[in-house]
Amino acid sequence: MSLLQRDVPQDAFAELSCFQMEFYACLTQRPDALCELSDALLCADGPVRTLVELKSGWST
């Protein structure tokens, strides 16, 4: 079940969006790639052995 199907307060989504923007601003080198990898890590079904494993599951 996705978060959008649950009763999540709207301010929680705003807070997450703010966190993502601040996190992105902290990344000085290759912020797009690092954000993409962090999203993939958070969405992984289980333990991750290599970063290549993550990248292969996400389309650009």
C-alpha distance matrix in Angstrom:
0.0 3.8 6.7 8.2 6.6 7.7 11.5 12.5 16.2 17.4 19.8 17.1 16.3 20.1 20.7 18.3 20.1 23.4 22.7 21.9 25.1 27.1 25.9 26.8 30.2 30.9 30.7 34.2 34.1 31.6 28.9 26.9 26.8 26.0 23.1 21.7 22.2 20.7 17.5 17.6 18.3 15.4 13.0 15.0 13.8 17.0 20.5 22.1 25.7 26.7 25.8 26.7 23.9 21.4 23.3 23.5 19.8 19.6 21.5 23.8
3.8 0.0 3.8 5.3 5.6 7.1 10.6 10.6 14.1 14.7 17.0 14.3 13.0 16.7 17.5 15.1 16.5 20.0 19.4 18.5 21.6 23.8 22.7 23.5 26.8 27.8 27.7 31.1 31.1 28.6 25.8 23.7 24.0 23.3 20.2 18.9 19.9 18.3 14.9 15.6 16.7 13.7 11.4 14.2 14.0 17.3 20.5 21.6 25.3 25.8 24.4 25.4 23.1 20.1 21.7 22.3 18.6 17.8 19.5 21.3
6.7 3.8 0.0 3.8 5.4 5.3 7.9 7.1 10.4 11.2 13.3 10.6 9.6 13.4 14.2 12.1 13.9 17.1 16.8 16.4 19.4 21.4 20.8 21.9 24.9 26.0 26.3 29.9 30.3 28.2 25.0 23.3 24.0 23.0 19.6 19.1 20.2 18.0 14.9 16.4 17.2 13.7 12.5 15.7 16.0 18.9 21.8 22.8 26.6 27.1 25.4 26.9 24.8 21.6 23.1 24.3 20.8 19.6 21.4 22.6
8.2 5.3 3.8 0.0 3.8 5.5 7.7 7.5 10.3 10.2 13.1 11.4 9.7 13.2 14.9 13.3 14.3 17.7 18.1 17.5 20.0 22.5 22.3 23.0 25.9 27.4 27.8 31.2 31.6 29.3 26.1 24.2 25.2 24.6 21.1 20.4 22.1 20.3 16.9 18.5 19.9 16.6 15.1 18.5 18.9 22.1 25.0 25.7 29.4 29.6 27.7 28.9 27.0 23.7 24.7 25.7 22.2 20.6 21.8 22.8
6.6 5.6 5.4 3.8 0.0 3.8 6.8 8.4 11.7 12.5 15.6 14.0 13.0 16.5 18.1 16.6 17.9 21.2 21.5 21.1 23.7 26.1 25.7 26.6 29.5 30.9 31.2 34.7 35.0 32.7 29.6 27.6 28.4 27.7 24.3 23.4 24.8 23.0 19.6 20.8 21.9 18.7 16.8 19.8 19.4 22.6 25.9 27.0 30.8 31.3 29.8 30.8 28.6 25.6 26.9 27.5 23.8 22.7 24.0 25.4
7.7 7.1 5.3 5.5 3.8 0.0 3.8 5.7 9.3 11.2 13.9 12.0 12.1 15.6 16.6 15.6 17.6 20.4 20.5 20.7 23.6 25.4 25.2 26.5 29.3 30.4 31.1 34.7 35.3 33.3 30.1 28.5 29.3 28.2 24.8 24.4 25.4 23.2 20.1 21.5 22.1 18.5 17.3 20.2 19.8 22.6 25.7 27.2 31.0 31.8 30.4 31.9 29.6 26.6 28.2 29.2 25.6 24.6 26.2 27.6
11.5 10.6 7.9 7.7 6.8 3.8 0.0 3.8 6.5 9.1 11.7 10.6 11.4 14.5 15.6 15.4 17.4 19.9 20.4 21.1 23.6 25.3 25.6 27.1 29.5 30.7 31.9 35.4 36.5 34.7 31.3 30.0 31.1 29.8 26.3 26.4 27.6 25.0 22.2 24.1 24.5 20.8 20.1 23.2 23.0 25.6 28.4 30.0 33.8 34.5 33.0 34.7 32.6 29.4 31.0 32.2 28.8 27.5 29.1 30.1
12.5 10.6 7.1 7.5 8.4 5.7 3.8 0.0 3.8 6.3 8.4 6.9 7.9 11.0 11.8 11.8 14.0 16.2 16.7 17.7 20.1 21.6 22.0 23.7 26.0 27.1 28.4 32.0 33.2 31.6 28.1 27.1 28.4 26.9 23.4 23.8 25.0 22.3 19.7 22.0 22.3 18.6 18.4 21.7 22.1 24.5 27.0 28.3 32.0 32.6 30.9 32.8 31.0 27.7 29.2 30.8 27.5 26.0 27.7 28.3
16.2 14.1 10.4 10.3 11.7 9.3 6.5 3.8 0.0 3.8 5.4 5.5 7.3 9.3 10.2 11.4 13.3 14.9 15.9 17.5 19.4 20.7 21.7 23.5 25.3 26.6 28.3 31.8 33.3 32.1 28.4 27.7 29.4 27.8 24.2 25.2 26.6 23.7 21.4 24.1 24.4 20.7 21.0 24.5 25.3 27.5 29.7 30.8 34.5 34.8 32.9 35.0 33.5 30.0 31.3 33.2 30.1 28.3 29.7 30.0
17.4 14.7 11.2 10.2 12.5 11.2 9.1 6.3 3.8 0.0 3.8 5.3 5.4 6.5 8.8 10.1 10.9 12.6 14.5 15.6 17.0 18.8 20.1 21.5 23.1 24.9 26.6 29.8 31.5 30.1 26.4 25.6 27.6 26.4 22.7 23.7 25.6 22.9 20.5 23.5 24.2 20.8 21.1 24.8 26.0 28.4 30.5 31.2 34.8 34.7 32.4 34.3 33.2 29.5 30.3 32.3 29.4 27.2 28.2 28.1
19.8 17.0 13.3 13.1 15.6 13.9 11.7 8.4 5.4 3.8 0.0 3.8 5.4 4.9 6.0 8.5 9.7 10.3 12.1 14.1 15.3 16.4 18.1 19.8 21.0 22.6 24.7 27.9 29.9 29.0 25.2 24.9 27.1 25.4 21.9 23.5 25.2 22.2 20.4 23.7 24.0 20.7 21.6 25.2 26.7 28.7 30.5 31.0 34.5 34.4 32.1 34.3 33.4 29.8 30.6 33.0 30.3 28.1 29.3 28.9
17.1 14.3 10.6 11.4 14.0 12.0 10.6 6.9 5.5 5.3 3.8 0.0 3.8 5.4 5.0 6.2 8.6 9.8 10.5 12.3 14.4 15.3 16.3 18.3 20.0 21.1 23.0 26.4 28.2 27.2 23.4 23.1 24.8 23.0 19.5 21.0 22.3 19.2 17.4 20.5 20.6 17.1 18.2 21.7 23.1 25.0 26.7 27.4 31.0 31.0 28.9 31.2 30.2 26.6 27.7 30.1 27.4 25.4 27.0 26.9
16.3 13.0 9.6 9.7 13.0 12.1 11.4 7.9 7.3 5.4 5.4 3.8 0.0 3.8 5.4 5.1 6.1 8.6 9.8 10.5 12.4 14.3 15.2 16.5 18.4 20.1 21.5 24.9 26.3 25.0 21.2 20.5 22.4 21.0 17.3 18.5 20.4 17.7 15.4 18.6 19.3 16.1 16.7 20.5 22.2 24.4 26.2 26.5 30.0 29.7 27.3 29.3 28.4 24.7 25.4 27.7 25.0 22.7 24.0 23.7
20.1 16.7 13.4 13.2 16.5 15.6 14.5 11.0 9.3 6.5 4.9 5.4 3.8 0.0 3.8 5.4 5.1 6.2 8.6 9.9 10.7 12.4 14.2 15.4 16.7 18.6 20.5 23.6 25.5 24.5 20.7 20.3 22.7 21.3 17.7 19.5 21.6 18.9 17.1 20.6 21.3 18.4 19.5 23.2 25.3 27.3 28.7 28.8 32.1 31.5 28.8 30.9 30.4 26.7 27.1 29.6 27.3 24.7 25.7 24.9
20.7 17.5 14.2 14.9 18.1 16.6 15.6 11.8 10.2 8.8 6.0 5.0 5.4 3.8 0.0 3.8 5.4 5.1 6.2 8.7 10.0 10.6 12.1 14.2 15.4 16.7 18.8 22.1 24.2 23.6 19.8 20.0 22.1 20.1 16.8 19.0 20.5 17.4 16.3 19.8 19.9 17.0 18.7 22.2 24.3 25.9 27.0 27.1 30.4 30.0 27.5 30.0 29.5 25.9 26.6 29.4 27.2 24.9 26.4 25.7
18.3 15.1 12.1 13.3 16.6 15.6 15.4 11.8 11.4 10.1 8.5 6.2 5.1 5.4 3.8 0.0 3.8 5.4 5.0 6.2 8.7 9.9 10.3 12.2 14.2 15.4 16.9 20.4 22.0 21.0 17.3 17.1 18.9 17.0 13.6 15.4 16.9 13.9 12.5 16.1 16.3 13.4 15.0 18.6 20.9 22.5 23.6 23.6 26.9 26.4 23.9 26.3 25.8 22.1 22.9 25.6 23.5 21.2 22.8 22.3
20.1 16.5 13.9 14.3 17.9 17.6 17.4 14.0 13.3 10.9 9.7 8.6 6.1 5.1 5.4 3.8 0.0 3.8 5.4 5.1 6.3 8.7 9.8 10.6 12.5 14.5 15.9 19.0 20.6 19.5 15.7 15.3 17.7 16.3 12.8 14.7 16.9 14.4 12.9 16.6 17.5 15.1 16.5 20.1 22.7 24.6 25.6 25.1 28.2 27.3 24.4 26.5 26.3 22.5 22.7 25.5 23.5 20.7 21.8 20.7
23.4 20.0 17.1 17.7 21.2 20.4 19.9 16.2 14.9 12.6 10.3 9.8 8.6 6.2 5.1 5.4 3.8 0.0 3.8 5.5 5.2 6.2 8.6 9.9 10.7 12.6 14.8 17.7 20.0 19.5 15.7 16.2 18.8 17.0 13.9 16.5 18.5 15.8 15.1 18.9 19.4 17.2 19.1 22.5 25.3 26.7 27.4 26.8 29.7 28.7 25.8 28.2 28.4 24.7 24.8 27.9 26.2 23.5 24.6 23.3
22.7 19.4 16.8 18.1 21.5 20.5 20.4 16.7 15.9 14.5 12.1 10.5 9.8 8.6 6.2 5.0 5.4 3.8 0.0 3.8 5.5 5.2 6.0 8.5 9.8 10.7 12.7 16.1 18.2 17.9 14.2 15.0 17.0 14.6 11.8 14.7 16.0 12.9 12.8 16.6 16.5 14.4 16.9 19.9 22.8 23.9 24.2 23.7 26.5 25.7 23.0 25.6 25.8 22.2 22.7 25.9 24.4 22.0 23.6 22.6
21.9 18.5 16.4 17.5 21.1 20.7 21.1 17.7 17.5 15.6 14.1 12.3 10.5 9.9 8.7 6.2 5.1 5.5 3.8 0.0 3.8 5.5 5.1 6.1 8.6 10.0 11.0 14.4 15.9 15.0 11.2 11.5 13.6 11.7 8.5 11.3 13.0 10.5 10.1 13.9 14.4 12.8 14.9 18.1 21.2 22.5 22.9 21.9 24.6 23.4 20.4 22.8 23.1 19.4 19.5 22.7 21.3 18.7 20.1 18.9
25.1 21.6 19.4 20.0 23.7 23.6 23.6 20.1 19.4 17.0 15.3 14.4 12.4 10.7 10.0 8.7 6.3 5.2 5.5 3.8 0.0 3.8 5.5 5.1 6.2 8.8 10.3 13.0 15.1 14.5 10.7 11.5 14.3 12.9 10.1 13.1 15.3 13.3 13.2 16.9 17.7 16.4 18.4 21.5 24.8 26.1 26.3 25.0 27.5 25.9 22.7 24.9 25.6 22.0 21.6 24.9 23.8 20.9 21.7 19.9
27.1 23.8 21.4 22.5 26.1 25.4 25.3 21.6 20.7 18.8 16.4 15.3 14.3 12.4 10.6 9.9 8.7 6.2 5.2 5.5 3.8 0.0 3.8 5.4 5.0 6.4 9.0 11.9 14.5 14.9 11.3 13.1 15.5 13.3 11.3 14.8 16.2 13.8 14.6 18.2 18.3 17.2 19.8 22.6 25.8 26.7 26.5 25.3 27.6 26.2 23.2 25.8 26.6 23.2 23.1 26.6 25.8 23.1 24.3 22.6
25.9 22.7 20.8 22.3 25.7 25.2 25.6 22.0 21.7 20.1 18.1 16.3 15.2 14.2 12.1 10.3 9.8 8.6 6.0 5.1 5.5 3.8 0.0 3.8 5.4 5.2 6.8 10.3 12.4 12.5 9.0 11.0 12.7 10.0 8.3 11.9 12.8 10.4 11.8 15.1 15.0 14.3 17.1 19.5 22.9 23.5 23.0 21.7 23.9 22.4 19.5 22.2 23.1 19.8 19.9 23.4 22.8 20.4 22.0 20.5
26.8 23.5 21.9 23.0 26.6 26.5 27.1 23.7 23.5 21.5 19.8 18.3 16.5 15.4 14.2 12.2 10.6 9.9 8.5 6.1 5.1 5.4 3.8 0.0 3.8 5.4 5.4 8.5 10.1 9.7 6.0 7.8 10.3 8.5 6.8 10.4 12.0 10.6 11.8 15.0 15.6 15.4 17.7 20.1 23.7 24.6 24.1 22.3 24.3 22.3 19.0 21.2 22.5 19.2 18.6 22.1 21.7 19.0 20.0 18.0
30.2 26.8 24.9 25.9 29.5 29.3 29.5 26.0 25.3 23.1 21.0 20.0 18.4 16.7 15.4 14.2 12.5 10.7 9.8 8.6 6.2 5.0 5.4 3.8 0.0 3.8 5.5 7.4 10.2 10.9 7.9 10.5 13.1 11.4 10.5 14.0 15.5 14.2 15.5 18.7 19.1 18.9 21.4 23.8 27.4 28.0 27.4 25.6 27.4 25.3 22.1 24.4 25.9 22.7 22.0 25.6 25.4 22.6 23.4 21.2
30.9 27.8 26.0 27.4 30.9 30.4 30.7 27.1 26.6 24.9 22.6 21.1 20.1 18.6 16.7 15.4 14.5 12.6 10.7 10.0 8.8 6.4 5.2 5.4 3.8 0.0 3.8 6.1 9.2 10.8 8.3 11.6 13.3 10.8 10.7 14.4 15.0 13.4 15.6 18.5 18.2 18.3 21.3 23.2 26.8 26.9 25.9 24.1 25.6 23.7 20.8 23.4 25.1 22.1 21.8 25.5 25.6 23.2 24.5 22.6
30.7 27.7 26.3 27.8 31.2 31.1 31.9 28.4 28.3 26.6 24.7 23.0 21.5 20.5 18.8 16.9 15.9 14.8 12.7 11.0 10.3 9.0 6.8 5.4 5.5 3.8 0.0 3.8 5.8 7.1 5.1 8.8 10.0 7.8 8.6 12.1 12.5 11.7 14.2 16.6 16.6 17.4 20.1 21.7 25.4 25.5 24.3 22.1 23.3 21.0 17.9 20.3 22.3 19.5 18.8 22.5 23.0 20.7 21.8 19.9
34.2 31.1 29.9 31.2 34.7 34.7 35.4 32.0 31.8 29.8 27.9 26.4 24.9 23.6 22.1 20.4 19.0 17.7 16.1 14.4 13.0 11.9 10.3 8.5 7.4 6.1 3.8 0.0 3.8 6.8 6.5 10.2 11.4 10.0 11.6 14.6 15.1 15.0 17.5 19.6 19.7 20.9 23.5 24.8 28.6 28.6 27.1 24.6 25.4 22.8 19.6 21.8 24.2 21.8 20.6 24.3 25.2 22.8 23.6 21.3
34.1 31.1 30.3 31.6 35.0 35.3 36.5 33.2 33.3 31.5 29.9 28.2 26.3 25.5 24.2 22.0 20.6 20.0 18.2 15.9 15.1 14.5 12.4 10.1 10.2 9.2 5.8 3.8 0.0 3.8 5.7 8.9 9.1 8.5 11.0 13.2 13.4 14.2 16.8 18.2 18.7 20.4 22.6 23.6 27.4 27.4 25.8 22.9 23.3 20.3 17.1 18.8 21.6 19.5 18.0 21.5 22.9 20.7 21.4 19.1
31.6 28.6 28.2 29.3 32.7 33.3 34.7 31.6 32.1 30.1 29.0 27.2 25.0 24.5 23.6 21.0 19.5 19.5 17.9 15.0 14.5 14.9 12.5 9.7 10.9 10.8 7.1 6.8 3.8 0.0 3.8 5.6 5.6 6.3 8.7 10.2 10.9 12.4 14.4 15.6 16.7 18.6 20.3 21.3 25.1 25.4 24.1 21.1 21.7 18.6 15.1 16.3 19.0 16.8 14.8 18.3 19.6 17.2 17.6 15.3
28.9 25.8 25.0 26.1 29.6 30.1 31.3 28.1 28.4 26.4 25.2 23.4 21.2 20.7 19.8 17.3 15.7 15.7 14.2 11.2 10.7 11.3 9.0 6.0 7.9 8.3 5.1 6.5 5.7 3.8 0.0 3.8 5.6 5.1 6.0 8.5 9.8 10.4 12.1 14.1 15.2 16.4 18.3 19.8 23.6 24.2 23.4 20.7 22.0 19.3 15.7 17.4 19.4 16.6 15.1 18.7 19.3 16.6 17.3 15.0
26.9 23.7 23.3 24.2 27.6 28.5 30.0 27.1 27.7 25.6 24.9 23.1 20.5 20.3 20.0 17.1 15.3 16.2 15.0 11.5 11.5 13.1 11.0 7.8 10.5 11.6 8.8 10.2 8.9 5.6 3.8 0.0 3.8 5.5 5.3 6.1 8.7 10.0 10.6 12.3 14.3 15.5 16.6 18.3 22.0 23.2 22.7 20.0 21.5 18.7 14.9 16.0 17.8 14.8 12.9 16.1 16.5 13.5 13.7 11.2
26.8 24.0 24.0 25.2 28.4 29.3 31.1 28.4 29.4 27.6 27.1 24.8 22.4 22.7 22.1 18.9 17.7 18.8 17.0 13.6 14.3 15.5 12.7 10.3 13.1 13.3 10.0 11.4 9.1 5.6 5.6 3.8 0.0 3.8 5.5 5.1 6.2 8.6 9.9 10.5 12.3 14.3 15.4 16.3 20.1 20.8 20.0 17.0 18.1 15.1 11.3 12.3 14.4 11.8 9.8 13.2 14.1 11.7 12.4 10.6
26.0 23.3 23.0 24.6 27.7 28.2 29.8 26.9 27.8 26.4 25.4 23.0 21.0 21.3 20.1 17.0 16.3 17.0 14.6 11.7 12.9 13.3 10.0 8.5 11.4 10.8 7.8 10.0 8.5 6.3 5.1 5.5 3.8 0.0 3.8 5.4 5.1 6.1 8.6 9.8 10.5 12.3 14.2 15.2 19.0 19.4 18.3 15.6 16.9 14.3 10.8 12.9 14.7 11.9 11.0 14.8 15.3 13.3 14.9 13.6
23.1 20.2 19.6 21.1 24.3 24.8 26.3 23.4 24.2 22.7 21.9 19.5 17.3 17.7 16.8 13.6 12.8 13.9 11.8 8.5 10.1 11.3 8.3 6.8 10.5 10.7 8.6 11.6 11.0 8.7 6.0 5.3 5.5 3.8 0.0 3.8 5.4 5.1 6.1 8.6 9.8 10.6 12.3 14.2 18.0 18.9 18.5 16.4 18.4 16.3 12.8 14.8 15.9 12.5 11.8 15.4 15.0 12.5 14.1 12.9
21.7 18.9 19.1 20.4 23.4 24.4 26.4 23.8 25.2 23.7 23.5 21.0 18.5 19.5 19.0 15.4 14.7 16.5 14.7 11.3 13.1 14.8 11.9 10.4 14.0 14.4 12.1 14.6 13.2 10.2 8.5 6.1 5.1 5.4 3.8 0.0 3.8 5.5 5.2 6.2 8.7 10.0 10.7 12.2 15.9 17.2 17.2 14.8 16.8 14.6 11.0 12.3 13.1 9.6 8.6 11.9 11.4 8.8 10.4 9.6
22.2 19.9 20.2 22.1 24.8 25.4 27.6 25.0 26.6 25.6 25.2 22.3 20.4 21.6 20.5 16.9 16.9 18.5 16.0 13.0 15.3 16.2 12.8 12.0 15.5 15.0 12.5 15.1 13.4 10.9 9.8 8.7 6.2 5.1 5.4 3.8 0.0 3.8 5.4 5.0 6.1 8.6 9.8 10.4 14.2 14.7 14.1 11.4 13.3 11.1 7.7 9.7 10.5 7.2 7.2 10.9 10.8 9.4 11.9 11.9
20.7 18.3 18.0 20.3 23.0 23.2 25.0 22.3 23.7 22.9 22.2 19.2 17.7 18.9 17.4 13.9 14.4 15.8 12.9 10.5 13.3 13.8 10.4 10.6 14.2 13.4 11.7 15.0 14.2 12.4 10.4 10.0 8.6 6.1 5.1 5.5 3.8 0.0 3.8 5.4 5.0 6.2 8.7 10.0 13.7 14.2 13.7 11.9 14.3 13.0 10.2 12.9 13.0 9.7 10.6 14.0 13.3 11.9 14.6 14.7
17.5 14.9 14.9 16.9 19.6 20.1 22.2 19.7 21.4 20.5 20.4 17.4 15.4 17.1 16.3 12.5 12.9 15.1 12.8 10.1 13.2 14.6 11.8 11.8 15.5 15.6 14.2 17.5 16.8 14.4 12.1 10.6 9.9 8.6 6.1 5.2 5.4 3.8 0.0 3.8 5.4 5.2 6.2 8.6 12.2 13.7 14.3 12.9 15.8 14.7 12.0 13.9 13.4 9.7 10.5 13.4 11.7 9.9 12.6 13.0
17.6 15.6 16.4 18.5 20.8 21.5 24.1 22.0 24.1 23.5 23.7 20.5 18.6 20.6 19.8 16.1 16.6 18.9 16.6 13.9 16.9 18.2 15.1 15.0 18.7 18.5 16.6 19.6 18.2 15.6 14.1 12.3 10.5 9.8 8.6 6.2 5.0 5.4 3.8 0.0 3.8 5.4 5.1 6.0 9.7 11.2 11.7 9.9 12.8 11.7 9.3 10.9 9.8 6.1 7.6 10.1 8.4 7.6 10.9 12.2
18.3 16.7 17.2 19.9 21.9 22.1 24.5 22.3 24.4 24.2 24.0 20.6 19.3 21.3 19.9 16.3 17.5 19.4 16.5 14.4 17.7 18.3 15.0 15.6 19.1 18.2 16.6 19.7 18.7 16.7 15.2 14.3 12.3 10.5 9.8 8.7 6.1 5.0 5.4 3.8 0.0 3.8 5.5 5.3 8.9 9.1 9.0 7.6 10.8 10.5 8.8 11.4 10.2 7.1 9.8 12.3 11.0 11.0 14.5 15.8
15.4 13.7 13.7 16.6 18.7 18.5 20.8 18.6 20.7 20.8 20.7 17.1 16.1 18.4 17.0 13.4 15.1 17.2 14.4 12.8 16.4 17.2 14.3 15.4 18.9 18.3 17.4 20.9 20.4 18.6 16.4 15.5 14.3 12.3 10.6 10.0 8.6 6.2 5.2 5.4 3.8 0.0 3.8 5.7 8.7 9.7 10.6 10.4 14.0 14.1 12.6 15.1 13.6 10.4 12.8 15.1 13.0 12.6 15.9 17.2
13.0 11.4 12.5 15.1 16.8 17.3 20.1 18.4 21.0 21.1 21.6 18.2 16.7 19.5 18.7 15.0 16.5 19.1 16.9 14.9 18.4 19.8 17.1 17.7 21.4 21.3 20.1 23.5 22.6 20.3 18.3 16.6 15.4 14.2 12.3 10.7 9.8 8.7 6.2 5.1 5.5 3.8 0.0 3.8 6.5 8.8 10.8 10.7 14.4 14.6 13.2 14.8 12.7 9.6 11.9 13.4 10.6 10.5 13.8 15.8
15.0 14.2 15.7 18.5 19.8 20.2 23.2 21.7 24.5 24.8 25.2 21.7 20.5 23.2 22.2 18.6 20.1 22.5 19.9 18.1 21.5 22.6 19.5 20.1 23.8 23.2 21.7 24.8 23.6 21.3 19.8 18.3 16.3 15.2 14.2 12.2 10.4 10.0 8.6 6.0 5.3 5.7 3.8 0.0 3.8 5.5 7.4 7.4 11.1 11.8 11.2 12.7 10.0 7.7 10.9 12.0 9.5 10.7 14.4 16.8
13.8 14.0 16.0 18.9 19.4 19.8 23.0 22.1 25.3 26.0 26.7 23.1 22.2 25.3 24.3 20.9 22.7 25.3 22.8 21.2 24.8 25.8 22.9 23.7 27.4 26.8 25.4 28.6 27.4 25.1 23.6 22.0 20.1 19.0 18.0 15.9 14.2 13.7 12.2 9.7 8.9 8.7 6.5 3.8 0.0 3.8 7.2 8.7 12.1 13.8 14.0 15.2 11.9 10.5 13.8 14.1 11.4 13.2 16.8 19.6
17.0 17.3 18.9 22.1 22.6 22.6 25.6 24.5 27.5 28.4 28.7 25.0 24.4 27.3 25.9 22.5 24.6 26.7 23.9 22.5 26.1 26.7 23.5 24.6 28.0 26.9 25.5 28.6 27.4 25.4 24.2 23.2 20.8 19.4 18.9 17.2 14.7 14.2 13.7 11.2 9.1 9.7 8.8 5.5 3.8 0.0 3.8 6.4 9.7 12.1 13.2 14.8 11.6 11.0 14.7 15.1 13.2 15.4 19.1 21.8
20.5 20.5 21.8 25.0 25.9 25.7 28.4 27.0 29.7 30.5 30.5 26.7 26.2 28.7 27.0 23.6 25.6 27.4 24.2 22.9 26.3 26.5 23.0 24.1 27.4 25.9 24.3 27.1 25.8 24.1 23.4 22.7 20.0 18.3 18.5 17.2 14.1 13.7 14.3 11.7 9.0 10.6 10.8 7.4 7.2 3.8 0.0 3.8 6.6 9.5 11.2 13.2 10.6 10.5 14.2 15.1 14.1 16.3 20.1 22.4
22.1 21.6 22.8 25.7 27.0 27.2 30.0 28.3 30.8 31.2 31.0 27.4 26.5 28.8 27.1 23.6 25.1 26.8 23.7 21.9 25.0 25.3 21.7 22.3 25.6 24.1 22.1 24.6 22.9 21.1 20.7 20.0 17.0 15.6 16.4 14.8 11.4 11.9 12.9 9.9 7.6 10.4 10.7 7.4 8.7 6.4 3.8 0.0 3.8 5.8 7.4 9.5 7.3 7.4 11.0 12.2 11.9 14.0 17.7 19.8
25.7 25.3 26.6 29.4 30.8 31.0 33.8 32.0 34.5 34.8 34.5 31.0 30.0 32.1 30.4 26.9 28.2 29.7 26.5 24.6 27.5 27.6 23.9 24.3 27.4 25.6 23.3 25.4 23.3 21.7 22.0 21.5 18.1 16.9 18.4 16.8 13.3 14.3 15.8 12.8 10.8 14.0 14.4 11.1 12.1 9.7 6.6 3.8 0.0 3.8 7.1 8.7 7.2 8.9 11.9 12.7 13.5 15.9 19.2 21.2
26.7 25.8 27.1 29.6 31.3 31.8 34.5 32.6 34.8 34.7 34.4 31.0 29.7 31.5 30.0 26.4 27.3 28.7 25.7 23.4 25.9 26.2 22.4 22.3 25.3 23.7 21.0 22.8 20.3 18.6 19.3 18.7 15.1 14.3 16.3 14.6 11.1 13.0 14.7 11.7 10.5 14.1 14.6 11.8 13.8 12.1 9.5 5.8 3.8 0.0 3.8 5.4 5.4 7.1 9.2 10.5 12.1 14.0 17.0 18.6
25.8 24.4 25.4 27.7 29.8 30.4 33.0 30.9 32.9 32.4 32.1 28.9 27.3 28.8 27.5 23.9 24.4 25.8 23.0 20.4 22.7 23.2 19.5 19.0 22.1 20.8 17.9 19.6 17.1 15.1 15.7 14.9 11.3 10.8 12.8 11.0 7.7 10.2 12.0 9.3 8.8 12.6 13.2 11.2 14.0 13.2 11.2 7.4 7.1 3.8 0.0 3.8 5.3 5.2 6.4 8.8 10.5 11.5 14.3 15.5
26.7 25.4 26.9 28.9 30.8 31.9 34.7 32.8 35.0 34.3 34.3 31.2 29.3 30.9 30.0 26.3 26.5 28.2 25.6 22.8 24.9 25.8 22.2 21.2 24.4 23.4 20.3 21.8 18.8 16.3 17.4 16.0 12.3 12.9 14.8 12.3 9.7 12.9 13.9 10.9 11.4 15.1 14.8 12.7 15.2 14.8 13.2 9.5 8.7 5.4 3.8 0.0 3.8 5.3 5.0 6.2 8.9 10.4 12.7 14.1
23.9 23.1 24.8 27.0 28.6 29.6 32.6 31.0 33.5 33.2 33.4 30.2 28.4 30.4 29.5 25.8 26.3 28.4 25.8 23.1 25.6 26.6 23.1 22.5 25.9 25.1 22.3 24.2 21.6 19.0 19.4 17.8 14.4 14.7 15.9 13.1 10.5 13.0 13.4 9.8 10.2 13.6 12.7 10.0 11.9 11.6 10.6 7.3 7.2 5.4 5.3 3.8 0.0 3.8 5.6 5.5 7.0 9.6 12.5 14.8
21.4 20.1 21.6 23.7 25.6 26.6 29.4 27.7 30.0 29.5 29.8 26.6 24.7 26.7 25.9 22.1 22.5 24.7 22.2 19.4 22.0 23.2 19.8 19.2 22.7 22.1 19.5 21.8 19.5 16.8 16.6 14.8 11.8 11.9 12.5 9.6 7.2 9.7 9.7 6.1 7.1 10.4 9.6 7.7 10.5 11.0 10.5 7.4 8.9 7.1 5.2 5.3 3.8 0.0 3.8 5.5 5.7 7.1 10.5 12.5
23.3 21.7 23.1 24.7 26.9 28.2 31.0 29.2 31.3 30.3 30.6 27.7 25.4 27.1 26.6 22.9 22.7 24.8 22.7 19.5 21.6 23.1 19.9 18.6 22.0 21.8 18.8 20.6 18.0 14.8 15.1 12.9 9.8 11.0 11.8 8.6 7.2 10.6 10.5 7.6 9.8 12.8 11.9 10.9 13.8 14.7 14.2 11.0 11.9 9.2 6.4 5.0 5.6 3.8 0.0 3.8 5.5 5.6 8.0 9.5
23.5 22.3 24.3 25.7 27.5 29.2 32.2 30.8 33.2 32.3 33.0 30.1 27.7 29.6 29.4 25.6 25.5 27.9 25.9 22.7 24.9 26.6 23.4 22.1 25.6 25.5 22.5 24.3 21.5 18.3 18.7 16.1 13.2 14.8 15.4 11.9 10.9 14.0 13.4 10.1 12.3 15.1 13.4 12.0 14.1 15.1 15.1 12.2 12.7 10.5 8.8 6.2 5.5 5.5 3.8 0.0 3.8 5.7 7.6 10.1
19.8 18.6 20.8 22.2 23.8 25.6 28.8 27.5 30.1 29.4 30.3 27.4 25.0 27.3 27.2 23.5 23.5 26.2 24.4 21.3 23.8 25.8 22.8 21.7 25.4 25.6 23.0 25.2 22.9 19.6 19.3 16.5 14.1 15.3 15.0 11.4 10.8 13.3 11.7 8.4 11.0 13.0 10.6 9.5 11.4 13.2 14.1 11.9 13.5 12.1 10.5 8.9 7.0 5.7 5.5 3.8 0.0 3.8 6.7 10.0
19.6 17.8 19.6 20.6 22.7 24.6 27.5 26.0 28.3 27.2 28.1 25.4 22.7 24.7 24.9 21.2 20.7 23.5 22.0 18.7 20.9 23.1 20.4 19.0 22.6 23.2 20.7 22.8 20.7 17.2 16.6 13.5 11.7 13.3 12.5 8.8 9.4 11.9 9.9 7.6 11.0 12.6 10.5 10.7 13.2 15.4 16.3 14.0 15.9 14.0 11.5 10.4 9.6 7.1 5.6 5.7 3.8 0.0 3.8 6.6
21.5 19.5 21.4 21.8 24.0 26.2 29.1 27.7 29.7 28.2 29.3 27.0 24.0 25.7 26.4 22.8 21.8 24.6 23.6 20.1 21.7 24.3 22.0 20.0 23.4 24.5 21.8 23.6 21.4 17.6 17.3 13.7 12.4 14.9 14.1 10.4 11.9 14.6 12.6 10.9 14.5 15.9 13.8 14.4 16.8 19.1 20.1 17.7 19.2 17.0 14.3 12.7 12.5 10.5 8.0 7.6 6.7 3.8 0.0 3.8
23.8 21.3 22.6 22.8 25.4 27.6 30.1 28.3 30.0 28.1 28.9 26.9 23.7 24.9 25.7 22.3 20.7 23.3 22.6 18.9 19.9 22.6 20.5 18.0 21.2 22.6 19.9 21.3 19.1 15.3 15.0 11.2 10.6 13.6 12.9 9.6 11.9 14.7 13.0 12.2 15.8 17.2 15.8 16.8 19.6 21.8 22.4 19.8 21.2 18.6 15.5 14.1 14.8 12.5 9.5 10.1 10.0 6.6 3.8 0.0
